[in-house]
Amino acid sequence: MINPGLSSLFIFLVFLASLLAVETKKVFRAVLFMSLAGILTSVIFVLWKAPDVAMTEAAIGAGFTTFLFLMALNRIKGKEK
């Protein structure tokens, strides 16, 4: 059985991480908060008994996307010098 209180807590945490990603002034922090939102979304999918979706979200949404953003950020910082 799905615990609605626990799901609500993680949904709120995803909302908070997303809001912090948008509102932060530093791009690196924004990428980290975005990654946190992806990881928390994966936890929500596990709670909702959808492990296949959770693994996909963790791999693509949190892992690969974060990697791409950090690589792009690294390239942009390298060209600014």
C-alpha positions in Angstrom: 0.0 0.0 0.0 1.2 3.5 -0.9 1.8 5.8 2.0 0.2 9.1 0.9 2.0 11.1 3.6 5.5 9.8 2.5 4.6 10.4 -1.2 3.4 14.0 -0.4 6.7 14.7 1.5 8.8 13.6 -1.5 6.6 15.5 -3.9 7.1 18.6 -1.8 10.9 18.0 -1.8 10.9 17.7 -5.6 9.0 21.0 -5.8 11.4 22.6 -3.4 14.5 21.3 -5.2 13.0 22.5 -8.5 12.2 25.9 -7.1 15.8 26.2 -5.8 17.2 25.2 -9.2 15.2 28.0 -10.8 15.9 30.7 -8.2 19.6 30.1 -7.5 22.1 32.5 -9.0 24.9 30.0 -9.6 24.6 27.6 -12.6 26.4 24.8 -10.9 24.0 24.8 -7.9 21.1 24.9 -10.3 22.4 21.7 -12.0 22.8 20.0 -8.6 19.3 21.0 -7.5 18.0 19.7 -10.8 19.8 16.4 -10.2 18.4 16.2 -6.7 14.9 16.7 -8.1 15.5 13.8 -10.5 16.7 11.5 -7.7 13.8 12.4 -5.5 11.4 11.7 -8.4 13.0 8.3 -8.7 12.3 7.7 -5.0 8.6 8.7 -5.6 8.4 6.1 -8.5 9.8 3.4 -6.2 7.2 4.3 -3.5 4.5 4.1 -6.2 5.8 0.6 -7.1 7.1 1.5 -10.5 10.8 0.4 -10.3 11.3 0.3 -14.1 10.3 4.0 -14.3 12.4 4.8 -11.3 15.5 3.2 -12.8 14.9 5.1 -16.0 14.4 8.4 -14.2 17.6 7.8 -12.1 19.7 6.9 -15.1 18.5 9.5 -17.6 16.8 12.2 -15.6 19.3 12.4 -12.8 22.4 10.8 -14.2 22.9 11.4 -17.9 21.2 14.8 -18.0 23.3 16.0 -15.0 26.4 14.7 -16.8 25.5 16.6 -20.0 24.8 19.8 -18.2 28.1 19.6 -16.2 30.1 18.9 -19.4 28.4 21.9 -21.2 29.1 24.1 -18.2 32.7 23.0 -18.2 33.1 23.8 -21.9 31.5 27.2 -21.4 33.8 28.0 -18.5 36.8 26.9 -20.6 35.9 29.2 -23.5 35.5 32.2 -21.2 39.1 32.2 -20.1 
